[in-house]
């Protein structure tokens, strides 16, 4: 099956099979794929926390609103975090990036102010979300991206001082009765000609 067919099959899973575990080999592959995610100037202002410990999942589930059951039933939850402090980010790029990239940041991004910098950093993390969801589709792994969580609650559970939570993704194996599957609930998208144009 080619990648386009896999993307046609992927959907946001609403109900997981608690016995459906993702193999450690596949999880290791996903970790490496996330590690290779693109970001502007190779800034990499992120942290990806993989959780499969039942007690940790339970604690995160309590901070996940209507997504609680998905967290508990999933094989793993992947928490996407962004570096909190702009000064720490600047230190990171100065230690790891070439002079041209650092200069771009200081001349094109930083002058816009701290809030604009933080927004730019968050955008980089969202790029990695697209990479993960596409990888899951290609690998036949079911997934659910979740913004419906309490980021501060996740931060309290994970206690990862330099980073703060933006969103999470649960991965696993869909329950065969999941009503959101395309065979029960066909995908709906705007017509391609409305969103894909040539100029």
ZIZIMO-V713359 format. One record per backbone hydrogen bond with DSSP energy under -1.0 kcal/mol. NH is the residue of the N-H (numbers start at 1). CO is the residue of the C=O. If there is no record, write none. Layout:
# ZIZIMO-V713359
nh->NH co->CO
nh->NH co->CO
This chain:
# ZIZIMO-V713359
nh->6 co->2
nh->7 co->3
nh->8 co->4
nh->9 co->5
nh->10 co->6
nh->13 co->143
nh->17 co->173
nh->20 co->17
nh->21 co->19
nh->27 co->23
nh->28 co->24
nh->29 co->25
nh->30 co->26
nh->31 co->27
nh->32 co->28
nh->33 co->29
nh->34 co->30
nh->35 co->31
nh->36 co->32
nh->37 co->34
nh->42 co->39
nh->43 co->40
nh->47 co->81
nh->49 co->79
nh->51 co->77
nh->57 co->53
nh->58 co->54
nh->59 co->55
nh->60 co->56
nh->61 co->57
nh->62 co->58
nh->63 co->60
nh->64 co->61
nh->67 co->64
nh->68 co->65
nh->71 co->67
nh->72 co->68
nh->73 co->69
nh->74 co->70
nh->75 co->171
nh->76 co->171
nh->77 co->51
nh->78 co->169
nh->79 co->49
nh->80 co->167
nh->81 co->47
nh->82 co->164
nh->83 co->45
nh->84 co->162
nh->89 co->85
nh->90 co->86
nh->91 co->87
nh->92 co->88
nh->93 co->89
nh->94 co->90
nh->95 co->91
nh->96 co->92
nh->97 co->93
nh->102 co->98
nh->103 co->99
nh->104 co->100
nh->105 co->101
nh->106 co->102
nh->107 co->103
nh->108 co->104
nh->109 co->105
nh->110 co->105
nh->112 co->109
nh->113 co->110
nh->117 co->113
nh->118 co->114
nh->119 co->115
nh->120 co->116
nh->121 co->117
nh->122 co->118
nh->123 co->119
nh->124 co->120
nh->125 co->121
nh->126 co->122
nh->127 co->123
nh->128 co->124
nh->129 co->125
nh->130 co->126
nh->131 co->127
nh->132 co->128
nh->133 co->129
nh->134 co->130
nh->135 co->131
nh->136 co->132
nh->137 co->133
nh->138 co->134
nh->139 co->135
nh->141 co->136
nh->142 co->172
nh->144 co->170
nh->146 co->168
nh->149 co->147
nh->150 co->63
nh->154 co->150
nh->155 co->151
nh->156 co->152
nh->157 co->153
nh->158 co->154
nh->159 co->155
nh->163 co->160
nh->164 co->82
nh->166 co->80
nh->167 co->80
nh->168 co->146
nh->169 co->78
nh->170 co->144
nh->171 co->76
nh->172 co->142
nh->175 co->15
nh->178 co->175
nh->181 co->178
nh->184 co->181
nh->185 co->181
nh->194 co->191
nh->196 co->192
